[in-house]
Amino acid sequence: MAAVELSKNNKDRITTTPAFNSFKNNYLLVYSLMMVVETVDLDCIAEVDGIWCRLGIERTEAGDWLQGPYVYYLYSQYGFGKGEIGQLFIAGFGSSMLFGTIVGSLADKQGRKRACVMYCIAYIMSCITKHSPQYKVLMLGRILGGIATSLLFSAFESWLVAEHNKRGFEQQWLSITFSKAIFFGNGLVAIISGLFGNLLVDAFALGPVAPFDAASCFLAIGMAIIFSSWTENYGDPSENKDLLTQFRGAAVAIASGCIQVVGFCAFEGCVGIFWPSIMKMRSQYIPEEARSTIMNFFRIPLNIFVCIVLYNVDAFPITVMFSMCSIFLFVACLLQRWLMVIAEKPSKHKTGHH
């Protein structure tokens, strides 16, 4: 019996099949389990030389949903200074930058399912290293985490697209899986994971390493599902090119959309300026004794809003979405200015008093 996927309007109904729904739900379960773990670590923050720096490769949605708020705290509990902690975060970013493209390319040749399993293994090992106070062990964990990050944002999507086409599903049904993966994996899971991580550390007093142990369990469950229900697929065997040739082809493809590339680079540059600024502001205004709790508390309305927007994303043209973002940023700018004025008043009062 066919099933009906509903969009925002009845006229946009899409009729699917039970086979597709089973395939979609399987992927959504695995993807959500992976995002519980991975996106939390991409947004980790480190207070380096007094400045809160966001050192990750995925700017978004990704957030410290389970482990993130406790990474810096865990390293500081082991007795490391700001400089050493900064180096640990940079190691994760650098390993993803250096090895990410290579690992992603090898996934096409060696198998996407195998690459997804390797992601789980690499990240479980990364989580295990958090139990060690030795700097070299923690550094190894950050490197493994960086490699795993690259696998998540390449192997899983590649497997999904290839498997979707191999099973003969309609091309338009692919958008259903992607939209629900964003809604559940990057939206709903954010709220649940943030609350769960806070529960483990604060309510149960299990310590800052507890979220990493929980992450390992989620990874193991996801890996078991992959092993038992996923089939292997590869890149196009007719395109059997070496790694250098693949890089050269990618560079040529990028060069043929130069204006868009410049626009995207400008956007990413603005994002890069924004995150260190907002993290520094948090370090100034959020009290240290309740930092994790307050950050998770404000993620609740934030992620609820994200879920609402994502669920209704088809109802608005892209121009409307960007206009909304511009308006929100303008309002945030005004509020930031107001906050600066409020913060300056006590200091002026103290100066006049002396």
Backbone hydrogen bonds, N-H to C=O, Kabsch-Sander energy under -0.5 kcal/mol:
donor,donor_aa,acceptor,acceptor_aa,energy
3,A,16,T,-2.1
5,E,3,A,-0.5
5,E,14,I,-3.4
6,L,4,V,-0.6
7,S,9,N,-0.5
12,D,9,N,-1.7
13,R,10,N,-1.5
14,I,5,E,-2.3
16,T,3,A,-3.4
16,T,14,I,-0.6
21,N,17,T,-2.3
22,S,18,P,-2.4
23,F,19,A,-2.1
24,K,20,F,-3.3
25,N,21,N,-2.6
26,N,22,S,-1.9
27,Y,23,F,-2.0
28,L,24,K,-2.7
29,L,25,N,-2.1
30,V,26,N,-2.0
31,Y,27,Y,-3.2
32,S,28,L,-2.4
33,L,29,L,-2.0
34,M,30,V,-2.2
35,M,31,Y,-2.5
36,V,32,S,-1.9
37,V,33,L,-0.8
37,V,34,M,-0.6
38,E,34,M,-3.2
39,T,35,M,-0.8
41,D,37,V,-0.7
41,D,38,E,-1.3
42,L,38,E,-1.0
43,D,39,T,-0.7
44,C,41,D,-0.8
46,A,53,C,-1.5
48,V,46,A,-1.3
48,V,51,I,-2.2
49,D,47,E,-0.6
51,I,48,V,-1.8
53,C,46,A,-2.0
53,C,51,I,-0.7
55,L,44,C,-1.3
55,L,53,C,-0.8
56,G,54,R,-0.7
59,R,57,I,-0.6
63,G,60,T,-0.7
65,W,63,G,-2.1
70,Y,67,Q,-2.7
71,V,67,Q,-0.5
71,V,68,G,-1.4
72,Y,68,G,-0.6
74,L,70,Y,-2.4
75,Y,71,V,-2.3
76,S,72,Y,-2.4
77,Q,73,Y,-2.0
78,Y,74,L,-1.2
79,G,76,S,-1.4
80,F,75,Y,-1.7
85,I,81,G,-2.3
86,G,82,K,-2.5
87,Q,83,G,-1.9
88,L,84,E,-1.7
89,F,85,I,-2.0
90,I,86,G,-2.4
91,A,87,Q,-1.9
92,G,88,L,-1.3
93,F,89,F,-1.9
94,G,90,I,-3.3
95,S,91,A,-2.5
96,S,92,G,-1.7
97,M,93,F,-2.0
98,L,94,G,-2.8
99,F,95,S,-2.7
100,G,95,S,-0.6
100,G,96,S,-1.2
103,V,99,F,-3.1
104,G,100,G,-2.7
105,S,101,T,-2.0
106,L,102,I,-2.3
107,A,103,V,-1.4
108,D,104,G,-0.7
108,D,105,S,-0.7
109,K,105,S,-0.8
110,Q,106,L,-3.3
111,G,107,A,-1.7
112,R,233,N,-2.5
115,A,111,G,-1.6
116,C,112,R,-2.3
117,V,113,K,-2.1
118,M,114,R,-2.2
119,Y,115,A,-1.9
120,C,116,C,-1.8
121,I,117,V,-2.4
122,A,118,M,-2.9
123,Y,119,Y,-2.5
124,I,120,C,-2.4
125,M,121,I,-2.3
126,S,122,A,-1.9
127,C,123,Y,-2.5
128,I,124,I,-2.2
129,T,125,M,-1.7
130,K,126,S,-0.5
130,K,127,C,-1.1
131,H,128,I,-1.9
132,S,129,T,-1.7
138,L,134,Q,-2.2
139,M,135,Y,-2.4
140,L,136,K,-2.1
141,G,137,V,-2.0
142,R,138,L,-2.0
143,I,139,M,-2.1
144,L,140,L,-2.5
145,G,141,G,-2.3
146,G,142,R,-2.1
147,I,143,I,-2.1
148,A,144,L,-2.5
149,T,145,G,-2.0
150,S,146,G,-1.4
151,L,147,I,-1.5
152,L,148,A,-2.3
153,F,149,T,-1.9
154,S,151,L,-1.3
155,A,151,L,-2.1
156,F,151,L,-0.9
156,F,152,L,-0.5
158,S,154,S,-2.1
159,W,155,A,-2.6
160,L,156,F,-2.3
161,V,157,E,-2.4
162,A,158,S,-2.2
163,E,159,W,-2.7
164,H,160,L,-2.6
165,N,161,V,-2.1
166,K,162,A,-2.4
167,R,163,E,-1.9
168,G,165,N,-1.3
169,F,164,H,-1.8
173,W,170,E,-0.9
174,L,171,Q,-1.4
175,S,172,Q,-0.7
176,I,172,Q,-0.5
176,I,173,W,-0.6
177,T,173,W,-1.4
178,F,174,L,-2.2
179,S,175,S,-2.6
180,K,176,I,-2.1
181,A,177,T,-2.1
182,I,178,F,-2.1
183,F,179,S,-2.2
184,F,180,K,-2.8
185,G,181,A,-1.9
186,N,181,A,-0.7
186,N,182,I,-1.2
188,L,183,F,-2.6
189,V,184,F,-2.6
191,I,187,G,-1.2
192,I,188,L,-1.9
193,S,189,V,-3.0
194,G,190,A,-2.0
195,L,191,I,-2.0
196,F,192,I,-2.4
197,G,193,S,-3.0
198,N,194,G,-1.9
199,L,195,L,-2.0
200,L,196,F,-2.2
201,V,197,G,-1.9
202,D,198,N,-2.6
203,A,198,N,-0.9
204,F,199,L,-2.6
206,L,200,L,-2.3
207,G,201,V,-0.6
210,A,207,G,-1.5
212,F,209,V,-0.6
213,D,209,V,-1.5
214,A,210,A,-2.4
215,A,211,P,-2.2
216,S,212,F,-1.9
217,C,213,D,-1.6
218,F,214,A,-2.1
219,L,215,A,-2.4
220,A,216,S,-2.3
221,I,217,C,-2.2
222,G,218,F,-2.4
223,M,219,L,-2.8
224,A,220,A,-2.0
225,I,221,I,-1.9
226,I,222,G,-2.2
227,F,223,M,-2.6
228,S,224,A,-2.1
229,S,225,I,-2.1
230,W,226,I,-1.9
235,G,108,D,-3.1
239,E,236,D,-1.6
240,N,238,S,-0.6
241,K,239,E,-1.9
246,Q,242,D,-1.9
247,F,243,L,-2.2
248,R,244,L,-2.3
249,G,245,T,-2.4
250,A,246,Q,-2.1
251,A,247,F,-2.3
252,V,248,R,-2.1
253,A,249,G,-2.1
254,I,250,A,-2.2
255,A,251,A,-2.3
256,S,252,V,-1.3
257,G,254,I,-1.9
258,C,255,A,-0.6
261,V,257,G,-2.2
262,V,258,C,-2.4
263,G,259,I,-2.2
264,F,260,Q,-2.7
265,C,261,V,-2.6
266,A,262,V,-2.4
267,F,263,G,-2.2
268,E,264,F,-2.7
269,G,265,C,-2.3
270,C,266,A,-2.0
271,V,267,F,-2.2
272,G,268,E,-2.5
273,I,269,G,-1.6
274,F,270,C,-2.2
275,W,271,V,-2.1
277,S,273,I,-1.2
278,I,274,F,-2.7
279,M,275,W,-2.3
280,K,276,P,-1.9
281,M,277,S,-2.1
282,R,278,I,-2.0
283,S,279,M,-1.9
284,Q,280,K,-1.2
285,Y,281,M,-1.9
286,I,282,R,-2.5
290,A,287,P,-1.1
291,R,288,E,-1.2
294,I,290,A,-2.5
295,M,291,R,-2.6
296,N,292,S,-2.3
297,F,293,T,-2.2
298,F,294,I,-2.2
299,R,295,M,-0.8
300,I,296,N,-0.8
300,I,297,F,-0.9
302,L,298,F,-1.3
303,N,299,R,-3.0
304,I,300,I,-2.0
305,F,301,P,-2.3
306,V,302,L,-2.1
307,C,303,N,-2.4
308,I,304,I,-2.2
309,V,305,F,-2.4
310,L,306,V,-2.8
311,Y,307,C,-2.4
312,N,308,I,-1.3
313,V,310,L,-1.2
315,A,312,N,-1.5
316,F,313,V,-0.9
321,M,317,P,-1.9
322,F,318,I,-2.3
323,S,319,T,-2.0
324,M,320,V,-2.5
325,C,321,M,-2.1
326,S,322,F,-2.2
327,I,323,S,-2.3
328,F,324,M,-2.7
329,L,325,C,-2.4
330,F,326,S,-2.0
331,V,327,I,-2.4
332,A,328,F,-2.6
333,C,329,L,-2.1
334,L,330,F,-1.9
335,L,331,V,-2.4
336,Q,332,A,-2.4
337,R,333,C,-2.1
338,W,334,L,-2.1
339,L,335,L,-2.3
340,M,336,Q,-2.1
341,V,337,R,-1.9
342,I,338,W,-2.3
343,A,339,L,-2.5
344,E,340,M,-1.6
345,K,341,V,-1.0
347,S,343,A,-0.7
348,K,344,E,-2.0
349,H,345,K,-2.2
350,K,346,P,-2.4
351,T,347,S,-2.1
352,G,348,K,-2.3
353,H,349,H,-1.9
354,H,350,K,-1.9
